[in-house]
Amino acid sequence: MKKIILLLSVCVILLNACGTKDKKSAKGNWAQSERKEFMRNCISSAKKTYEERGQQPDSAVITCMCQFSGEMIEEQHAYKDAGKIAPNDIKIIMEGAAKKCLAR
């Protein structure tokens, strides 16, 4: 449960920091550069959060959760709107990612 809360807070920070560099994207149609930026920011933020808490980051779990949450967010939101996702919706996305990625 601590990992879910940790990654939830990372995701919220990440989504608030997102910006668009390419043309505007529609739901389910992020530009490749937007996907890469999301993954880079998500992984970086998650690792930093783990380290700030004195925990060893698990790269496989972090990558899995960032990838899964990115896919879920992309299905429901345009990239430019990702930072406006309600905290409860982020929690649901991260719980789904945790179930998938922590079960490995």
N, CA, C and O of each residue as an XYZ file, in Angstrom:
416
protein
N       0.815     -1.186      0.000
C       0.000      0.000      0.000
C       0.867      1.261      0.000
O       0.512      2.271     -0.607
N       2.023      1.185      0.699
C       2.918      2.340      0.723
C       3.423      2.658     -0.673
O       3.596      3.825     -1.022
N       3.664      1.612     -1.484
C       4.139      1.843     -2.847
C       3.076      2.540     -3.680
O       3.398      3.386     -4.514
N       1.817      2.196     -3.463
C       0.726      2.833     -4.202
C       0.675      4.314     -3.855
O       0.586      5.162     -4.743
N       0.732      4.621     -2.577
C       0.679      6.012     -2.144
C       1.892      6.773     -2.666
O       1.767      7.905     -3.135
N       3.055      6.155     -2.585
C       4.281      6.775     -3.075
C       4.165      7.091     -4.564
O       4.436      8.215     -4.986
N       3.764      6.108     -5.353
C       3.675      6.323     -6.793
C       2.516      7.235     -7.163
O       2.576      7.935     -8.174
N       1.462      7.233     -6.354
C       0.365      8.161     -6.580
C       0.846      9.597     -6.441
O       0.524     10.451     -7.267
N       1.615      9.858     -5.397
C       2.102     11.219     -5.214
C       3.076     11.600     -6.321
O       3.087     12.748     -6.766
N       3.886     10.658     -6.766
C       4.807     10.919     -7.873
C       4.023     11.235     -9.135
O       4.365     12.159     -9.874
N       2.979     10.472     -9.376
C       2.174     10.679    -10.578
C       1.511     12.059    -10.563
O       1.475     12.745    -11.585
N       0.991     12.459     -9.412
C       0.354     13.775     -9.309
C       1.368     14.873     -9.621
O       1.074     15.806    -10.369
N       2.563     14.754     -9.043
C       3.613     15.744     -9.306
C       3.956     15.751    -10.784
O       4.073     16.808    -11.405
N       4.113     14.564    -11.335
C       4.473     14.426    -12.744
C       3.415     15.044    -13.650
O       3.740     15.803    -14.563
N       2.170     14.724    -13.401
C       1.109     15.216    -14.275
C       0.971     16.726    -14.202
O       0.648     17.372    -15.198
N       1.211     17.283    -13.039
C       1.157     18.737    -12.925
C       2.309     19.411    -13.638
O       2.212     20.584    -13.999
N       3.393     18.693    -13.845
C       4.569     19.254    -14.508
C       4.548     19.049    -16.020
O       5.389     19.602    -16.730
N       3.598     18.263    -16.519
C       3.562     17.945    -17.949
C       3.271     19.187    -18.783
O       2.498     20.059    -18.386
N       3.892     19.244    -19.915
C       3.622     20.295    -20.875
C       3.672     19.684    -22.251
O       4.219     18.595    -22.424
N       3.118     20.357    -23.226
C       3.155     19.807    -24.577
C       4.214     20.514    -25.381
O       4.385     21.728    -25.269
N       4.924     19.763    -26.187
C       5.947     20.328    -27.051
C       5.542     20.161    -28.510
O       5.983     20.931    -29.363
N       4.728     19.188    -28.804
C       4.291     18.915    -30.172
C       2.884     19.443    -30.378
O       2.325     20.145    -29.536
N       2.339     19.087    -31.511
C       0.952     19.456    -31.788
C       0.038     18.902    -30.704
O       0.399     17.952    -30.009
N      -1.126     19.484    -30.561
C      -2.083     19.016    -29.575
C      -2.492     17.588    -29.911
O      -2.612     17.218    -31.079
N      -2.703     16.798    -28.870
C      -3.087     15.415    -29.093
C      -4.478     15.169    -28.528
O      -4.907     15.829    -27.582
N      -5.157     14.230    -29.113
C      -6.493     13.857    -28.668
C      -6.392     12.646    -27.754
O      -5.336     12.023    -27.643
N      -7.504     12.320    -27.099
C      -7.539     11.121    -26.269
C      -7.045      9.932    -27.074
O      -7.415      9.753    -28.235
N      -6.210      9.130    -26.447
C      -5.734      7.919    -27.091
C      -4.812      8.160    -28.265
O      -4.524      7.234    -29.023
N      -4.349      9.370    -28.428
C      -3.530      9.673    -29.592
C      -2.397     10.620    -29.227
O      -2.214     11.655    -29.868
N      -1.631     10.261    -28.190
C      -0.489     11.081    -27.823
C       0.586     10.920    -28.878
O       0.727      9.856    -29.482
N       1.329     11.963    -29.091
C       2.494     11.886    -29.977
C       3.552     11.015    -29.296
O       3.600     10.920    -28.070
N       4.391     10.387    -30.108
C       5.450      9.534    -29.556
C       6.333     10.324    -28.586
O       6.751      9.794    -27.557
N       6.613     11.565    -28.903
C       7.450     12.389    -28.022
C       6.761     12.639    -26.676
O       7.429     12.760    -25.649
N       5.434     12.716    -26.684
C       4.693     12.902    -25.433
C       4.781     11.645    -24.567
O       4.950     11.736    -23.351
N       4.665     10.477    -25.194
C       4.804      9.222    -24.449
C       6.202      9.124    -23.828
O       6.354      8.764    -22.660
N       7.204      9.447    -24.622
C       8.585      9.388    -24.129
C       8.786     10.372    -22.977
O       9.419     10.041    -21.974
N       8.248     11.571    -23.125
C       8.384     12.575    -22.072
C       7.681     12.113    -20.805
O       8.218     12.270    -19.709
N       6.491     11.547    -20.941
C       5.761     11.040    -19.781
C       6.588      9.974    -19.067
O       6.757     10.030    -17.849
N       7.105      8.999    -19.823
C       7.879      7.912    -19.220
C       9.151      8.454    -18.552
O       9.474      8.073    -17.427
N       9.849      9.319    -19.231
C      11.087      9.879    -18.682
C      10.799     10.622    -17.372
O      11.498     10.425    -16.378
N       9.780     11.464    -17.375
C       9.431     12.228    -16.179
C       8.918     11.330    -15.058
O       9.270     11.518    -13.894
N       8.095     10.365    -15.410
C       7.526      9.453    -14.420
C       8.624      8.647    -13.739
O       8.672      8.577    -12.511
N       9.503      8.040    -14.525
C      10.577      7.217    -13.972
C      11.515      8.061    -13.121
O      11.890      7.659    -12.020
N      11.890      9.215    -13.621
C      12.781     10.105    -12.884
C      12.165     10.540    -11.559
O      12.834     10.518    -10.526
N      10.906     10.930    -11.584
C      10.229     11.382    -10.370
C      10.065     10.246     -9.366
O      10.242     10.447     -8.164
N       9.731      9.065     -9.851
C       9.544      7.918     -8.958
C      10.860      7.542     -8.280
O      10.891      7.303     -7.072
N      11.939      7.488     -9.048
C      13.243      7.145     -8.473
C      13.658      8.182     -7.435
O      14.160      7.830     -6.368
N      13.451      9.444     -7.745
C      13.809     10.520     -6.820
C      13.007     10.397     -5.522
O      13.551     10.577     -4.432
N      11.724     10.092     -5.645
C      10.877      9.956     -4.464
C      11.338      8.784     -3.597
O      11.408      8.905     -2.374
N      11.647      7.666     -4.221
C      12.168      6.516     -3.466
C      13.434      6.924     -2.716
O      13.562      6.666     -1.519
N      14.361      7.556     -3.417
C      15.636      7.937     -2.819
C      15.457      8.945     -1.684
O      16.153      8.867     -0.672
N      14.534      9.886     -1.845
C      14.268     10.869     -0.794
C      13.738     10.205      0.470
O      13.933     10.708      1.577
N      13.072      9.082      0.296
C      12.535      8.341      1.444
C      13.510      7.292      1.964
O      13.182      6.524      2.868
N      14.697      7.263      1.394
C      15.709      6.321      1.834
C      15.435      4.895      1.402
O      15.934      3.954      2.020
N      14.653      4.722      0.352
C      14.305      3.391     -0.144
C      15.044      3.124     -1.442
O      15.344      4.042     -2.205
N      15.329      1.870     -1.678
C      15.975      1.462     -2.919
C      14.917      1.404     -4.026
O      13.948      0.654     -3.905
N      15.084      2.175     -5.093
C      14.097      2.120     -6.183
C      14.168      0.790     -6.921
O      15.254      0.289     -7.214
N      13.014      0.228     -7.216
C      12.915     -1.010     -7.995
C      12.593     -0.595     -9.433
O      11.444     -0.290     -9.756
N      13.607     -0.587    -10.285
C      13.455     -0.081    -11.655
C      12.385     -0.816    -12.446
O      11.647     -0.195    -13.211
N      12.292     -2.128    -12.274
C      11.294     -2.901    -13.028
C       9.873     -2.505    -12.633
O       9.009     -2.346    -13.495
N       9.633     -2.347    -11.331
C       8.298     -1.963    -10.862
C       7.980     -0.531    -11.289
O       6.871     -0.246    -11.743
N       8.941      0.356    -11.145
C       8.726      1.750    -11.534
C       8.406      1.845    -13.026
O       7.459      2.530    -13.413
N       9.175      1.177    -13.849
C       8.937      1.212    -15.297
C       7.569      0.643    -15.635
O       6.841      1.214    -16.448
N       7.216     -0.477    -15.018
C       5.918     -1.100    -15.264
C       4.778     -0.155    -14.877
O       3.833      0.033    -15.643
N       4.875      0.434    -13.693
C       3.790      1.306    -13.223
C       3.689      2.573    -14.067
O       2.587      3.047    -14.344
N       4.828      3.125    -14.477
C       4.782      4.314    -15.335
C       4.179      3.972    -16.695
O       3.377      4.735    -17.232
N       4.562      2.836    -17.243
C       4.032      2.437    -18.548
C       2.529      2.184    -18.470
O       1.767      2.681    -19.300
N       2.106      1.413    -17.474
C       0.687      1.093    -17.337
C      -0.138      2.349    -17.073
O      -1.177      2.554    -17.701
N       0.321      3.190    -16.147
C      -0.452      4.398    -15.840
C      -0.481      5.342    -17.037
O      -1.497      5.990    -17.286
N       0.619      5.426    -17.779
C       0.636      6.254    -18.983
C      -0.369      5.785    -20.017
O      -1.054      6.595    -20.641
N      -0.456      4.473    -20.198
C      -1.423      3.919    -21.148
C      -2.850      4.212    -20.711
O      -3.696      4.570    -21.531
N      -3.115      4.059    -19.419
C      -4.467      4.325    -18.910
C      -4.828      5.806    -19.052
O      -5.946      6.146    -19.437
N      -3.884      6.668    -18.741
C      -4.137      8.110    -18.841
C      -4.337      8.499    -20.301
O      -5.219      9.297    -20.619
N      -3.520      7.937    -21.186
C      -3.641      8.260    -22.609
C      -5.000      7.848    -23.167
O      -5.567      8.550    -24.004
N      -5.525      6.712    -22.708
C      -6.837      6.256    -23.181
C      -7.952      7.229    -22.815
O      -8.962      7.318    -23.513
N      -7.764      7.957    -21.719
C      -8.843      8.785    -21.189
C      -8.651     10.290    -21.356
O      -9.603     11.060    -21.231
N      -7.411     10.705    -21.638
C      -7.138     12.143    -21.636
C      -6.160     12.532    -22.738
O      -5.251     11.774    -23.073
N      -6.357     13.706    -23.286
C      -5.355     14.293    -24.168
C      -4.144     14.643    -23.304
O      -4.289     14.917    -22.112
N      -2.974     14.634    -23.890
C      -1.744     14.890    -23.131
C      -1.793     16.233    -22.416
O      -1.389     16.337    -21.258
N      -2.279     17.247    -23.093
C      -2.325     18.588    -22.498
C      -3.261     18.662    -21.294
O      -3.150     19.581    -20.483
N      -4.178     17.709    -21.170
C      -5.132     17.701    -20.062
C      -4.727     16.753    -18.937
O      -5.420     16.673    -17.923
N      -3.620     16.038    -19.099
C      -3.229     15.033    -18.111
C      -3.000     15.630    -16.724
O      -3.261     14.967    -15.720
N      -2.525     16.847    -16.655
C      -2.289     17.494    -15.369
C      -3.551     17.909    -14.645
O      -3.493     18.337    -13.493
N      -4.688     17.788    -15.303
C      -5.966     18.195    -14.708
C      -6.769     17.020    -14.178
O      -7.922     17.191    -13.784
N      -6.179     15.827    -14.160
C      -6.892     14.634    -13.708
C      -7.161     14.730    -12.211
O      -6.279     15.097    -11.434
N      -8.379     14.399    -11.818
C      -8.769     14.452    -10.411
C      -7.945     13.465     -9.587
O      -7.649     12.365    -10.054
N      -7.574     13.848     -8.370
C      -6.777     12.954     -7.523
C      -7.390     11.559     -7.341
O      -6.661     10.568     -7.300
N      -8.696     11.474     -7.236
C      -9.340     10.166     -7.078
C      -9.156      9.311     -8.329
O      -8.963      8.100     -8.233
N      -9.217      9.937     -9.493
C      -8.999      9.197    -10.742
C      -7.556      8.704    -10.840
O      -7.304      7.600    -11.321
N      -6.615      9.521    -10.385
C      -5.216      9.097    -10.372
C      -5.049      7.916     -9.429
O      -4.328      6.966     -9.736
N      -5.706      7.974     -8.293
C      -5.633      6.879     -7.322
C      -6.126      5.574     -7.950
O      -5.506      4.527     -7.767
N      -7.219      5.632     -8.677
C      -7.768      4.437     -9.331
C      -6.785      3.897    -10.367
O      -6.560      2.689    -10.444
N      -6.208      4.785    -11.154
C      -5.224      4.374    -12.168
C      -4.021      3.715    -11.501
O      -3.557      2.666    -11.948
N      -3.517      4.328    -10.435
C      -2.338      3.792     -9.763
C      -2.632      2.480     -9.043
O      -1.760      1.615     -8.958
N      -3.838      2.322     -8.529
C      -4.204      1.039     -7.916
C      -4.206     -0.068     -8.960
O      -3.756     -1.182     -8.692
N      -4.715      0.241    -10.152
C      -4.677     -0.731    -11.247
C      -3.253     -1.070    -11.660
O      -2.933     -2.227    -11.933
N      -2.400     -0.045    -11.703
C      -0.995     -0.271    -12.050
C      -0.312     -1.113    -10.986
O       0.477     -2.002    -11.305
N      -0.611     -0.839     -9.733
C       0.003     -1.601     -8.639
C      -0.409     -3.068     -8.706
O       0.428     -3.956     -8.543
N      -1.690     -3.325     -8.943
C      -2.158     -4.712     -9.031
C      -1.426     -5.456    -10.141
O      -1.044     -6.616     -9.986
N      -1.241     -4.776    -11.247
C      -0.584     -5.415    -12.388
C       0.923     -5.583    -12.147
O       1.483     -6.647    -12.412
N       1.554     -4.561    -11.659
C       3.024     -4.539    -11.607
C       3.603     -5.161    -10.344
O       4.691     -5.734    -10.389
N       2.915     -5.065     -9.239
C       3.437     -5.624     -7.978
C       3.166     -7.119     -7.885
O       3.748     -7.800     -7.041
N       2.294     -7.637     -8.737
C       1.973     -9.061     -8.719
C       3.073     -9.890     -9.384
O       3.068    -11.116     -9.273
N       3.990     -9.256    -10.055
C       5.048     -9.959    -10.778
C       5.999    -10.644     -9.858
O       6.949    -11.281    -10.314
